[in-house]
Amino acid sequence: MRTNVLIVEDEPELLLKFATAVQSDPLLELSGAVPTGRAGIALLDALCPEVLMVDLGLPDVSGIEVIRHAASHHPGTDVLVVTMFGDDQHVLASIEAGATGYLLKDALSDRICTSIHELRAGGSPITPSIARKVLARFRLPLPAPIAAPAAAKSQSTDDAGSTPLTEREIDILRLVAKGLSFNEVGGSLGISPHTVVTHVKKIYRKLAVHSRGEAVFEAGQMGLL
């Protein structure tokens, strides 16, 4: 079976480039290629594609809004951002909204198709320079140990016990963050893919998120990864 792909890109030349790349891959099928966010949302609801390729600088609504709509209404759709914006603000906003991949527009056509296949395999393709930005956000210095009164230590223990995720859920999220598919996660932990999916749904609910990328980001912010 071929993977259905919807492209939302306002630059005509790039829209044609991406559409041609998708159509040249025998394992992919182009569901639609539109230049506006509202048209993209309409096709998302009508076609429920497996992969959404979206630019962030659309002429009518923000690409972030399109990503949020996909994450909340079509959680089975993987979102690949292909944009010229490489700054922290756009990168993190996209991940928070639900993007699972992030490429800059200088990516070659063959990289586009490879990235789509990586998404469907459970990975998170990211342009190397963008990956460094994301990793830097989690590379925070550890605080120096401070002797605390008994009461404060007790409170600290209580706080540590208030982590919303179980140890098993954290293990699963760590493997997902490395780009492993649900099947690979199950094999690594000795559980079935169905059990992995059940845990992932619980993780999404506890963290109030709608995608793997958003779950990894939120868990990183909480110091769980």
C-alpha angles and dihedrals in degrees: 000000000000125000114246114227130194118196124203111186129140099202107088096211093051093043088056092044093052094042091050091049092052093046091050092059112084091208094055132069125199109230095179145329117211135167102219138061095231091052088049092052091048092053091044090058094042100044107022093211121201093231130033118197109195140175119217099217100066121161099237112025131009118268085232088065090052090050092050090050091051093048095049100038102028109030090166091064116094114218122217115188114210109182148136092237112100100161124118094249096058094039095052094040090054093050092046090050092053110272115153097189135031125195131171116233095251088076113123121243093253089053089055093056093043090052092052090053090048090053093053090048090058098263132127111225111203131173105253095241090052092048089057090054092051093047091048090060090062097041096092124158116255114245118247113257113260125197108240133193117259092256092053091048090053090051090050090053090050090051092050089052091053093072105133094219127071121232090256092052091050090050090052093047091050091055092045088051088057089059099256118153120238089256091053092047090052092049092049093051097036095244133114122267087241090059090048091054090049091053092046091053089052090049091052091049095047093047093039092234136131107208145038093251093051092047092052091048094049093045090050091051089052092051094244096125 
